């Protein structure tokens, strides 16, 4: 029913109804959103205005509240009378006792319900249908002294909403009138010419009348251009009909000659005219195209061959049909019945008939095999990875250019040699045994090794992939070796290690600690971490008495003792001088952390013997627990642990001091 109703509408109605509907809906949506945003803005302005007014009056009330002067407070609250929208104001002390109040005798309000009361306490304000309820705290020196409950009337806001609706209705009426005027003009400009054009097309289709459509010559719009195109089409149709009659008579005359030529050849032969249409096909073409010669007749050669690159083939076909350049064993990719096919095409012009003879042969399998071999050879030769192919006896059968550059030898000097005479530097006895065992079990192995290039005198780290290929029929095996130069990867790893580790103690440095804590604090976690700030006691005396060389050795020994004192998952870093930081993660309870701290202090306090000197130092530790919900920055965490460490020094050194208490306790598994 819906489709029948739509189909029964005239063009005029289909133009008018959607336009009016769209304009009205768009206007209603736009006005609704605008009114909503405007009212919400007025509500927010009202909240801000009352907040500013009440904050100022609340500041004046602080003295009256402190001295319990209700009379003065009542006088100060009378300032709310300047705003007629305020219904009542109450000042409540800490025990919710009314200290003073203000009531507008002209208005009465309804108390808040439970839900509105909760919203007032959480958000500070809530809107009901008739009133705005607000709660403004009164502070003195960042301490809440009292709170002010305010009730504001929304009568003006409701009046504003009514005026918005009236304005919208007036604008809607004006918009509908304007739309009606526009539609009347469109009917004059568009509908009438289209009706004339429609009538003319009906005459062409049903009555074969090819009369042109009359229109105003002065008009230059799209409708006029469409009528001009229609008239041009009528003229060309008449010309085309005349040409078709002439072509049919010519084809009948030449058909017998073409049949004799095509039937004598075994390949698929197609004779096409100057437009590319097939006028004769031999019996062999049915084997190639799976259609009889009668079906192929009059079809365009492009539709029969179905080339993938249609535009390129069309250009070559035009050249051949014009007698400029013929097909000479060209390979054409086509869409065959079994997928992509490749035809070899040869063409020859038949000058006295103004036609062209095409000979086609399916060379798909042969062409695919040749292309796969060429592609495999290019991939093998141009691969960045060094590739080596060994036979079952270990002699080199094939290598690519990258392999020759890697070992510094020419291709001719490598082929036929035993692999160990070329790659002797790449393997040790242990690696060779591992490779042979892996190949016997899994037919593959991969790993890293180093190769010394004799020609360049450099050692290159390599990543090797070795696969054993076994022919199922002859049971002969070949080994393929792929070698990748990973020098740049190793260099990056070395530089990264230098940048994040201390050169003296080889412990992670401040940068490593920063990255570690950033990653640990950024990701969601449920465990507690402990940061221990460790400072050596008496280390300055060591440097002053024995020299910096002895001091450096002491730091190296202390670093080893710290690593032995913590758990496997914990990290120890050196910040600078004699300052170290240990991060213990995760922390299950407080006792293990204190035990680790005591173990660190005991291990460091043990005498150190260096070059006949017995050196005694100690350690003071500050501890800071990072809870899962802790959002303290990294610098603040280290600062807090540092402050706790100084507390340990102030309390006599050689002890651990906690900056904060561990709140989260994870039960033992």
C-alpha positions as CSV (number, residue, x, y, z in Angstrom):
1,X,0.0,0.0,0.0
2,X,2.8,2.4,0.8
3,X,4.6,1.8,-2.5
4,X,1.4,2.2,-4.4
5,X,0.6,5.4,-2.7
6,X,4.1,6.8,-3.5
7,X,3.9,5.6,-7.1
8,X,0.6,7.3,-7.5
9,X,2.0,10.8,-6.7
10,X,2.8,13.2,-9.5
11,X,6.2,14.7,-10.0
12,X,4.8,18.0,-8.6
13,X,3.7,16.2,-5.4
14,X,6.9,14.3,-5.0
15,X,8.8,17.6,-5.2
16,X,6.5,19.5,-2.8
17,X,5.9,17.0,0.0
18,X,9.5,16.0,0.8
19,X,10.6,19.6,0.6
20,X,8.0,20.8,3.0
21,X,8.5,17.9,5.3
22,X,12.2,18.3,5.3
23,X,12.0,22.1,6.0
24,X,9.5,21.6,8.8
25,X,11.4,18.8,10.5
26,X,14.7,20.6,10.2
27,X,13.2,23.8,11.6
28,X,11.6,21.9,14.6
29,X,14.8,20.1,15.3
30,X,16.9,23.2,15.1
31,X,14.5,25.3,17.2
32,X,14.2,22.5,19.8
33,X,18.0,22.2,20.1
34,X,18.4,26.0,20.2
35,X,15.7,26.4,22.9
36,X,17.1,23.6,24.9
37,X,20.7,25.0,24.8
38,X,19.3,28.5,25.6
39,X,17.3,27.3,28.6
40,X,20.2,25.2,29.9
41,X,22.5,28.3,29.5
42,X,20.0,30.4,31.5
43,X,19.9,27.8,34.2
44,X,23.7,27.7,34.5
45,X,23.8,31.5,34.5
46,X,21.2,31.5,37.3
47,X,23.3,29.0,39.3
48,X,26.4,31.1,38.8
49,X,24.7,34.4,39.7
50,X,23.2,33.0,42.9
51,X,26.5,31.3,43.7
52,X,28.4,34.6,43.4
53,X,25.8,36.5,45.4
54,X,25.6,34.0,48.2
55,X,29.4,33.6,48.3
56,X,29.8,37.4,48.9
57,X,27.1,37.5,51.5
58,X,28.5,34.3,53.1
59,X,31.9,36.1,53.5
60,X,30.1,38.9,55.4
61,X,28.4,36.3,57.6
62,X,31.6,34.7,58.9
63,X,32.1,37.2,61.7
64,X,28.4,37.1,62.8
65,X,28.5,33.3,62.9
66,X,31.8,33.2,64.9
67,X,30.3,35.5,67.5
68,X,26.9,33.9,67.4
69,X,25.3,37.2,66.5
70,X,22.0,36.1,64.9
71,X,20.6,39.7,64.6
72,X,23.5,40.8,62.6
73,X,23.3,37.7,60.5
74,X,19.6,38.4,59.8
75,X,20.4,41.9,58.6
76,X,23.2,40.6,56.3
77,X,20.8,38.0,54.8
78,X,18.3,40.8,54.0
79,X,20.7,41.7,51.1
80,X,19.0,38.8,49.2
81,X,15.9,40.9,48.9
82,X,17.7,42.6,46.0
83,X,16.9,39.5,43.9
84,X,13.2,38.9,43.6
85,X,13.7,35.4,42.3
86,X,15.1,34.2,45.7
87,X,12.3,32.7,47.8
88,X,14.1,31.8,51.0
89,X,17.6,31.6,52.5
90,X,18.6,29.6,55.7
91,X,22.0,29.5,57.3
92,X,22.7,26.2,59.1
93,X,25.6,25.6,61.5
94,X,27.6,22.4,61.8
95,X,24.8,20.7,63.8
96,X,22.2,21.7,61.1
97,X,20.8,24.3,63.5
98,X,19.2,27.4,61.8
99,X,21.4,30.4,62.7
100,X,19.5,33.0,60.6
101,X,17.1,33.1,57.7
102,X,15.5,35.2,55.0
103,X,12.0,34.6,53.5
104,X,10.3,36.4,50.6
105,X,6.8,37.0,51.9
106,X,5.5,37.0,48.3
107,X,6.5,33.4,47.5
108,X,6.2,30.0,49.2
109,X,8.1,26.9,48.2
110,X,7.7,23.2,48.4
111,X,10.4,21.4,50.4
112,X,12.8,19.0,48.6
113,X,12.1,15.3,48.4
114,X,14.7,12.7,49.3
115,X,16.2,12.3,45.8
116,X,16.4,16.1,45.4
117,X,18.0,16.4,48.9
118,X,20.7,13.9,47.9
119,X,21.4,15.8,44.6
120,X,21.8,19.1,46.6
121,X,24.3,17.6,48.9
122,X,26.4,16.0,46.2
123,X,26.2,18.6,43.4
124,X,25.4,21.7,45.4
125,X,22.2,22.4,43.5
126,X,19.2,20.7,41.9
127,X,16.3,21.9,39.7
128,X,12.7,20.9,40.4
129,X,9.7,21.9,38.3
130,X,9.1,25.2,40.1
131,X,12.3,25.9,42.1
132,X,16.1,25.8,42.2
133,X,17.5,24.4,45.5
134,X,21.1,25.3,46.3
135,X,23.5,24.6,49.2
136,X,26.5,27.0,49.5
137,X,29.2,26.3,52.1
138,X,30.6,29.2,54.1
139,X,34.4,28.8,54.7
140,X,36.8,30.6,56.9
141,X,40.5,29.7,56.4
142,X,39.6,26.6,54.3
143,X,37.4,25.3,57.1
144,X,33.6,25.0,56.5
145,X,31.9,27.2,59.1
146,X,28.3,26.8,58.0
147,X,26.2,26.2,55.0
148,X,23.6,28.3,53.3
149,X,20.4,26.7,51.9
150,X,18.8,28.8,49.1
151,X,15.5,28.4,47.3
152,X,15.1,30.2,44.0
153,X,11.8,30.6,42.0
154,X,11.8,29.5,38.3
155,X,8.8,31.6,37.2
156,X,10.9,33.9,35.0
157,X,12.6,30.8,33.4
158,X,9.2,29.3,32.6
159,X,8.1,32.6,31.1
160,X,11.2,32.6,29.0
161,X,10.3,29.1,27.7
162,X,6.8,30.2,26.7
163,X,8.2,33.2,24.8
164,X,10.6,30.9,22.9
165,X,7.7,28.6,21.8
166,X,5.7,31.6,20.6
167,X,8.6,32.9,18.5
168,X,9.2,29.5,17.1
169,X,5.5,29.2,15.9
170,X,5.7,32.6,14.2
171,X,8.9,31.6,12.4
172,X,7.4,28.2,11.4
173,X,4.4,30.0,9.7
174,X,6.7,32.4,7.9
175,X,8.9,29.4,6.7
176,X,5.9,27.5,5.4
177,X,4.7,30.5,3.4
178,X,8.2,31.1,1.9
179,X,8.4,27.3,1.0
180,X,5.1,27.5,-0.8
181,X,6.3,30.5,-2.9
182,X,9.5,28.6,-3.8
183,X,7.6,25.5,-4.8
184,X,5.3,27.5,-7.1
185,X,8.3,28.9,-8.9
186,X,10.0,25.5,-9.2
187,X,6.8,24.2,-10.7
188,X,6.9,26.8,-13.4
189,X,10.7,26.4,-14.0
190,X,11.0,22.6,-13.9
191,X,7.7,20.7,-14.1
192,X,6.3,22.2,-17.3
193,X,9.5,21.6,-19.4
194,X,9.9,18.0,-18.0
195,X,6.3,17.2,-19.0
196,X,7.0,18.3,-22.6
197,X,10.1,16.2,-22.6
198,X,8.2,13.2,-21.2
199,X,5.5,13.4,-23.8
200,X,8.1,13.5,-26.6
201,X,9.9,10.4,-25.2
202,X,6.6,8.5,-25.1
203,X,6.0,9.3,-28.8
204,X,9.5,8.0,-29.6
205,X,9.0,4.7,-27.7
206,X,5.4,3.8,-28.5
207,X,4.7,5.6,-31.8
208,X,8.2,5.8,-33.4
209,X,7.8,9.5,-33.9
210,X,11.2,11.2,-33.9
211,X,10.1,14.8,-33.6
212,X,12.2,17.3,-31.7
213,X,10.9,19.2,-28.6
214,X,10.3,23.0,-28.9
215,X,11.6,25.2,-26.0
216,X,12.6,28.8,-25.3
217,X,15.9,29.4,-27.0
218,X,16.8,32.2,-24.5
219,X,16.8,29.8,-21.5
220,X,20.3,28.4,-20.7
221,X,19.5,26.2,-17.6
222,X,20.0,22.5,-17.2
223,X,16.4,21.6,-18.3
224,X,17.1,23.5,-21.6
225,X,20.4,21.6,-22.0
226,X,18.5,18.3,-21.4
227,X,16.0,19.2,-24.2
228,X,18.9,20.1,-26.5
229,X,20.5,16.7,-25.8
230,X,17.3,15.0,-26.4
231,X,16.9,16.7,-29.8
232,X,20.5,15.8,-30.6
233,X,19.8,12.2,-29.7
234,X,16.8,12.1,-32.0
235,X,18.9,13.3,-34.9
236,X,21.7,10.8,-34.2
237,X,19.1,8.0,-33.9
238,X,17.9,8.7,-37.4
239,X,21.5,8.7,-38.6
240,X,22.3,5.5,-36.8
241,X,19.3,3.7,-38.2
242,X,20.4,4.6,-41.7
243,X,24.0,3.4,-41.0
244,X,22.7,0.1,-39.6
245,X,20.7,-0.7,-42.7
246,X,23.8,-0.1,-44.8
247,X,26.0,-2.3,-42.6
248,X,23.6,-5.2,-42.7
249,X,23.7,-5.3,-46.4
250,X,27.5,-5.2,-46.5
251,X,27.8,-8.0,-43.9
252,X,25.6,-10.3,-45.9
253,X,27.8,-9.8,-48.9
254,X,31.0,-10.6,-47.1
255,X,29.8,-13.4,-44.9
256,X,30.5,-16.2,-47.4
257,X,34.1,-15.1,-47.9
258,X,34.9,-15.0,-44.2
259,X,33.5,-18.5,-43.6
260,X,35.9,-20.0,-46.1
261,X,39.0,-18.3,-44.5
262,X,38.2,-19.1,-40.9
263,X,37.2,-22.7,-41.3
264,X,40.7,-23.7,-42.6
265,X,42.8,-23.0,-39.5
266,X,43.2,-25.1,-36.3
267,X,43.8,-22.1,-33.9
268,X,40.9,-19.9,-32.8
269,X,40.4,-17.5,-35.6
270,X,38.1,-14.4,-35.4
271,X,37.4,-12.0,-38.3
272,X,36.2,-8.7,-37.0
273,X,35.1,-5.5,-38.8
274,X,36.5,-2.0,-38.3
275,X,34.3,-1.6,-35.2
276,X,35.7,-4.7,-33.5
277,X,32.6,-6.9,-33.9
278,X,33.1,-10.6,-34.9
279,X,31.6,-11.4,-38.3
280,X,33.1,-14.9,-38.6
281,X,34.5,-17.5,-36.3
282,X,35.9,-21.0,-37.0
283,X,35.1,-24.2,-35.2
284,X,38.3,-24.1,-33.1
285,X,37.1,-20.9,-31.4
286,X,34.4,-22.9,-29.7
287,X,37.0,-24.9,-27.8
288,X,38.8,-21.7,-26.6
289,X,35.7,-19.6,-25.7
290,X,33.2,-22.5,-25.0
291,X,30.6,-20.9,-27.3
292,X,29.6,-22.0,-30.8
293,X,30.6,-19.8,-33.8
294,X,26.9,-18.7,-34.1
295,X,26.9,-17.4,-30.5
296,X,30.2,-15.5,-31.1
297,X,28.9,-13.9,-34.2
298,X,28.2,-10.1,-34.0
299,X,29.8,-9.9,-30.5
300,X,32.5,-7.4,-29.8
301,X,35.9,-9.1,-29.6
302,X,36.5,-7.4,-26.2
303,X,33.4,-9.1,-24.8
304,X,34.6,-12.5,-26.1
305,X,38.2,-12.3,-24.9
306,X,37.3,-10.4,-21.7
307,X,40.7,-8.7,-21.1
308,X,41.5,-7.7,-17.6
309,X,43.3,-4.5,-18.7
310,X,40.4,-3.4,-20.9
311,X,41.6,0.1,-21.7
312,X,45.1,-1.0,-22.8
313,X,43.7,-3.8,-24.9
314,X,41.2,-1.4,-26.5
315,X,44.0,1.0,-27.4
316,X,46.0,-1.9,-29.0
317,X,42.8,-3.1,-30.7
318,X,42.1,0.3,-32.2
319,X,45.7,0.5,-33.6
320,X,45.2,-3.0,-35.2
321,X,41.8,-2.2,-36.7
322,X,43.1,1.0,-38.1
323,X,46.0,-0.9,-39.7
324,X,48.7,1.0,-37.8
325,X,50.2,-1.6,-35.5
326,X,49.2,-5.3,-35.3
327,X,49.3,-7.8,-32.5
328,X,52.5,-9.9,-32.8
329,X,52.4,-12.8,-30.3
330,X,51.3,-10.4,-27.6
331,X,50.2,-11.9,-24.3
332,X,46.8,-10.8,-23.0
333,X,45.4,-11.6,-19.5
334,X,41.7,-12.4,-19.7
335,X,38.9,-13.6,-17.4
336,X,38.4,-17.3,-18.5
337,X,35.8,-19.8,-17.4
338,X,38.3,-21.4,-15.0
339,X,39.8,-18.1,-13.7
340,X,42.5,-15.9,-15.2
341,X,43.7,-17.1,-18.6
342,X,46.5,-15.8,-20.9
343,X,46.0,-15.7,-24.6
344,X,48.7,-15.2,-27.3
345,X,47.2,-12.9,-29.9
346,X,48.4,-12.4,-33.5
347,X,46.5,-10.1,-35.9
348,X,46.6,-9.5,-39.7
349,X,44.7,-6.9,-41.7
350,X,42.4,-8.0,-44.6
351,X,42.8,-4.9,-46.6
352,X,40.4,-5.6,-49.5
353,X,37.6,-6.3,-47.0
354,X,38.4,-3.6,-44.4
355,X,38.5,-6.3,-41.8
356,X,41.1,-7.9,-39.4
357,X,41.9,-11.5,-38.7
358,X,42.8,-12.5,-35.2
359,X,44.5,-15.8,-34.2
360,X,44.4,-16.7,-30.5
361,X,46.1,-19.5,-28.5
362,X,45.7,-20.3,-24.8
363,X,49.2,-20.2,-23.2
364,X,48.1,-19.8,-19.6
365,X,50.0,-22.8,-18.2
366,X,53.2,-22.1,-20.0
367,X,53.2,-18.4,-19.2
368,X,52.4,-18.9,-15.5
369,X,55.3,-21.4,-15.2
370,X,57.7,-19.0,-16.9
371,X,56.6,-16.0,-14.7
372,X,56.9,-18.0,-11.5
373,X,60.4,-19.0,-12.4
374,X,61.4,-15.5,-13.2
375,X,59.8,-14.1,-10.1
376,X,61.4,-16.7,-7.9
377,X,64.8,-15.9,-9.4
378,X,64.3,-12.2,-8.8
379,X,63.2,-12.7,-5.2
380,X,66.2,-15.0,-4.6
381,X,68.7,-12.7,-6.2
382,X,67.5,-9.4,-4.8
383,X,66.6,-10.5,-1.3
384,X,68.3,-8.5,1.5
385,X,68.7,-11.7,3.4
386,X,71.7,-13.8,2.5
387,X,70.4,-17.1,1.1
388,X,72.4,-20.3,0.8
389,X,71.2,-23.6,-0.6
390,X,73.0,-26.9,0.3
391,X,72.6,-30.4,-1.1
392,X,72.3,-33.5,1.1
393,X,76.2,-33.8,1.2
394,X,76.6,-30.2,2.5
395,X,77.9,-28.7,-0.8
396,X,76.8,-25.3,-1.9
397,X,74.4,-25.3,-4.8
398,X,73.0,-21.7,-4.9
399,X,73.8,-18.4,-3.3
400,X,72.4,-14.9,-3.8
401,X,74.1,-11.5,-4.1
402,X,73.6,-10.7,-0.4
403,X,75.4,-13.8,0.6
404,X,78.4,-13.0,-1.6
405,X,78.6,-9.5,-0.1
406,X,78.3,-10.9,3.4
407,X,81.3,-13.3,3.1
408,X,83.3,-11.1,0.7
409,X,83.7,-13.8,-2.0
410,X,82.6,-14.0,-5.6
411,X,79.7,-16.2,-6.8
412,X,81.9,-18.4,-8.9
413,X,84.3,-19.2,-6.1
414,X,81.6,-20.4,-3.7
415,X,79.4,-22.7,-5.8
416,X,80.3,-26.4,-5.3
417,X,82.4,-25.9,-2.2
418,X,81.7,-27.7,1.1
419,X,79.9,-25.3,3.4
420,X,82.3,-25.5,6.3
421,X,85.1,-24.2,4.1
422,X,83.1,-21.0,3.6
423,X,81.3,-20.7,6.9
424,X,83.9,-22.0,9.3
425,X,83.8,-18.8,11.4
426,X,80.0,-18.9,11.9
427,X,79.7,-21.9,14.1
428,X,81.1,-23.5,17.2
429,X,80.9,-27.2,18.2
430,X,78.0,-26.5,20.6
431,X,76.0,-24.6,18.0
432,X,76.6,-27.2,15.3
433,X,75.3,-30.0,17.5
434,X,72.2,-27.9,18.3
435,X,71.5,-27.2,14.6
436,X,71.9,-30.9,13.7
437,X,69.6,-32.1,16.5
438,X,67.0,-29.5,15.6
439,X,67.0,-30.4,11.9
440,X,66.7,-34.0,12.7
441,X,63.7,-33.4,14.9
442,X,61.8,-30.4,13.4
443,X,63.6,-29.8,10.1
444,X,64.3,-26.2,11.1
445,X,66.5,-24.1,13.4
446,X,66.9,-20.5,14.1
447,X,69.3,-18.5,16.3
448,X,72.2,-16.0,16.4
449,X,75.9,-16.4,15.6
450,X,78.8,-14.2,14.5
451,X,80.7,-14.3,11.2
452,X,84.2,-12.9,10.5
453,X,84.5,-11.3,7.1
454,X,88.2,-11.9,6.1
455,X,88.1,-9.5,3.2
456,X,86.8,-6.5,5.3
457,X,88.2,-7.7,8.6
458,X,85.0,-7.2,10.6
459,X,82.7,-9.5,12.6
460,X,79.1,-9.4,11.7
461,X,76.3,-10.6,14.1
462,X,73.8,-12.7,12.2
463,X,70.3,-14.2,12.7
464,X,70.1,-17.6,11.0
465,X,67.0,-19.5,9.8
466,X,67.8,-23.0,8.6
467,X,65.2,-25.2,7.1
468,X,65.6,-28.8,5.7
469,X,63.5,-29.6,2.5
470,X,62.8,-33.2,1.8
471,X,61.5,-34.5,-1.5
472,X,58.8,-37.0,-0.8
473,X,59.4,-38.9,-4.0
474,X,63.2,-39.2,-4.1
475,X,63.7,-38.8,-0.4
476,X,66.6,-36.4,-1.1
477,X,67.0,-33.4,1.1
478,X,68.3,-29.9,0.7
479,X,69.1,-27.3,3.3
480,X,68.1,-23.6,3.0
481,X,70.0,-21.1,5.1
482,X,68.7,-17.5,5.5
483,X,71.1,-15.1,7.2
484,X,70.1,-11.5,8.3
485,X,72.6,-8.9,9.4
486,X,71.5,-7.7,12.9
487,X,74.4,-5.3,13.5
488,X,72.1,-2.3,13.8
489,X,69.9,-4.1,16.2
490,X,72.9,-5.0,18.4
491,X,74.2,-1.4,18.3
492,X,70.8,-0.1,19.4
493,X,70.7,-2.5,22.2
494,X,74.2,-1.5,23.3
495,X,73.5,2.2,23.2
496,X,70.2,1.7,25.1
497,X,72.1,-0.3,27.8
498,X,74.8,2.5,28.1
499,X,72.1,5.2,28.4
500,X,70.2,3.5,31.2
501,X,73.0,1.9,33.3
502,X,75.7,3.3,35.5
503,X,79.2,2.9,34.1
504,X,80.8,2.2,37.5
505,X,78.4,-0.3,39.2
506,X,76.5,-1.5,36.0
507,X,73.3,-0.9,37.9
508,X,70.3,0.8,36.2
509,X,70.6,4.6,36.5
510,X,68.2,7.4,37.2
511,X,66.8,7.4,33.6
512,X,66.0,3.6,33.9
513,X,64.3,4.2,37.2
514,X,62.3,7.0,35.8
515,X,61.0,4.9,32.8
516,X,60.4,1.9,35.1
517,X,58.3,4.0,37.5
518,X,56.4,5.8,34.7
519,X,55.4,2.4,33.2
520,X,54.5,0.9,36.6
521,X,52.4,3.9,37.7
522,X,50.7,4.4,34.4
523,X,49.4,0.9,33.9
524,X,46.4,-0.3,36.0
525,X,47.6,-2.3,39.0
526,X,46.3,-3.9,42.2
527,X,49.7,-4.5,44.0
528,X,51.5,-2.1,46.3
529,X,55.1,-1.1,45.5
530,X,57.8,0.0,48.0
531,X,60.5,2.5,47.1
532,X,63.6,2.3,49.3
533,X,66.0,5.3,49.2
534,X,69.4,4.1,50.4
535,X,72.2,6.4,51.4
536,X,75.6,5.1,52.6
537,X,76.8,6.2,56.0
538,X,80.5,7.1,56.3
539,X,81.3,7.0,52.6
540,X,82.6,10.5,52.5
541,X,85.2,9.5,55.0
542,X,86.3,6.6,52.8
543,X,86.8,8.9,49.8
544,X,88.7,11.5,51.9
545,X,90.9,8.9,53.7
546,X,91.6,6.3,51.0
547,X,91.0,8.1,47.8
548,X,88.4,7.8,45.0
549,X,89.8,4.6,43.6
550,X,89.1,2.8,46.8
551,X,85.7,4.6,47.0
552,X,84.8,3.4,43.5
553,X,85.6,-0.2,44.5
554,X,83.5,0.2,47.6
555,X,80.6,1.3,45.5
556,X,81.0,-1.7,43.2
557,X,80.9,-4.1,46.2
558,X,77.9,-2.3,47.7
559,X,76.1,-2.7,44.4
560,X,76.6,-6.4,44.4
561,X,75.5,-6.6,48.1
562,X,72.3,-4.7,47.2
563,X,71.5,-7.1,44.4
564,X,72.0,-10.0,46.7
565,X,69.8,-8.5,49.4
566,X,66.6,-8.0,47.3
567,X,64.3,-10.4,45.6
568,X,64.5,-11.6,42.0
569,X,61.6,-9.4,40.7
570,X,62.9,-6.2,42.5
571,X,65.3,-3.7,40.9
572,X,68.2,-1.7,42.4
573,X,69.4,1.6,40.8
574,X,72.1,4.1,41.5
575,X,71.0,7.7,41.4
576,X,74.3,9.5,42.0
577,X,77.3,9.3,44.4
578,X,76.4,7.0,47.3
579,X,72.6,7.2,46.7
580,X,70.8,4.1,45.6
581,X,67.1,3.3,45.1
582,X,65.5,-0.1,45.3
583,X,61.9,-0.7,44.0
584,X,60.2,-3.7,45.6
585,X,57.3,-5.0,43.6
586,X,54.9,-6.4,44.6
587,X,54.5,-5.8,48.3
588,X,52.3,-8.4,50.1
589,X,52.7,-7.1,53.7
590,X,54.9,-4.8,55.7
591,X,57.2,-7.3,57.4
592,X,59.0,-8.7,54.3
593,X,59.9,-5.1,53.3
594,X,61.3,-4.3,56.7
595,X,63.3,-7.6,56.6
596,X,64.8,-6.7,53.2
597,X,65.7,-3.3,54.6
598,X,67.4,-4.8,57.6
599,X,69.2,-7.3,55.3
600,X,70.5,-4.5,53.2
601,X,71.8,-2.6,56.3
602,X,73.4,-5.8,57.7
603,X,75.1,-6.7,54.5
604,X,76.5,-3.2,53.8
605,X,77.7,-2.9,57.4
606,X,79.9,-5.9,57.1
607,X,83.7,-4.9,56.8
608,X,85.1,-4.6,53.3
609,X,88.7,-5.5,52.7
610,X,90.4,-3.7,49.8
611,X,94.2,-3.6,49.3
612,X,94.8,-4.4,53.0
613,X,92.3,-1.8,54.3
614,X,89.4,-2.8,56.4
615,X,86.6,-0.4,55.5
616,X,83.4,0.0,57.6
617,X,80.4,1.8,56.2
618,X,76.7,1.7,56.9
619,X,73.4,2.6,55.3
620,X,70.3,4.6,56.2
621,X,67.0,3.8,54.4
622,X,63.8,5.7,53.8
623,X,60.7,3.8,52.6
624,X,57.7,5.0,50.7
625,X,54.7,2.7,49.9
626,X,52.9,3.4,46.6
627,X,49.3,2.2,46.9
628,X,47.3,1.2,43.8
629,X,45.2,4.4,44.1
630,X,48.3,6.6,44.7
631,X,48.6,9.3,42.0
632,X,51.8,10.9,43.4
633,X,54.3,11.9,40.8
634,X,57.7,10.2,40.4
635,X,59.6,13.1,41.8
636,X,57.3,13.4,44.8
637,X,57.7,9.6,45.5
638,X,61.5,9.9,45.5
639,X,61.3,13.1,47.6
640,X,59.2,11.4,50.2
641,X,61.5,8.4,50.3
642,X,64.5,10.8,50.6
643,X,62.8,12.6,53.5
644,X,62.3,9.3,55.3
645,X,66.0,8.4,54.7
646,X,67.0,11.7,56.4
647,X,64.8,10.8,59.3
648,X,66.8,7.6,59.6
649,X,70.1,9.6,59.7
650,X,68.7,12.0,62.2
651,X,67.6,9.1,64.5
652,X,71.1,7.6,64.6
653,X,71.7,6.1,61.1
654,X,71.8,2.4,60.2
655,X,68.0,2.0,60.2
656,X,65.0,2.1,58.0
657,X,62.2,4.7,58.4
658,X,58.8,4.5,56.7
659,X,57.3,7.7,55.3
660,X,53.8,6.4,55.2
661,X,51.9,3.3,56.5
662,X,51.0,0.4,54.3
663,X,47.2,0.5,53.9
664,X,46.5,-2.2,51.3
665,X,47.4,-5.7,52.6
666,X,47.3,-8.5,50.0
667,X,46.5,-11.9,51.6
668,X,49.1,-14.6,51.0
669,X,48.2,-17.2,48.3
